Amino acid sequence: MKRVKIIGLTGQSGAGKSTAAQVFEQNGFAVINADSLVKRVYEQNEYCLDAVAARFGSDIINPDGTLNRKLLAKRAFSSEENTRALGGIVHPFVLSEFLNELKAVNGYAVFDAPQLFESGIDVICDTIVSVVAEESTRLARIMNRDSITECEARQRINAQFSEEFFRANSDYIIENNTDGGLEQKTLELIAVIKSR
């Protein structure tokens, strides 16, 4: 029976996790993206979509039956309670998709997951890597990336764990406070992981 080494890649929104994931992928690691799995679940699993609509309002479903992701995000990130409620619905479906994806992987699998700890999937990871950055840097990146207001960006930041939490619960930390340097730091970490 093959054994896949699972690397949980997580961190604060706007810290640069997705860029780090690209570096892992460019260096031969199979990367499984949690956001892609969530999108697939929303598009293909009517039970999940019905449960989300029951909790956050039927108007989050567009007339064509698709999910209004922006409206859901506005409601889900409005409080820690709502963020946890959404995760409680969606995470079991995502775990199932993740385990199916693992069947095709040999060697290393990187699970690129912003809610790695919230989902509970961290317990099956061999190594956990978190990307962190200063709040002001993350705030600017989130607003630019998602075309949202500062208030909306702060809601997303406040709905997540603190930097201290990531530092206390990770095997490795990648700091990404300035433009540039993230790729090199990730390459150095890859070398360490491969040497273990």
Secondary structure, DSSP 8 states (H G I E B T S, - for coil): ----EEEEEEE-TTSSHHHHHHHHHHTT-EEEEHHHHHHHHHHH-HHHHHHHHHHH-GGGB-TTS-B-HHHHHHHHTTSHHHHHHHHHHHHHHHHHHHHHHHTT--SEEEEE-TTHHHHTGGGG-SEEEEEE--HHHHHHHHHHHHT--HHHHHHHHHTS--HHHHHHT-SEEEE--SSS-HHHHHHHHHHHHHH-
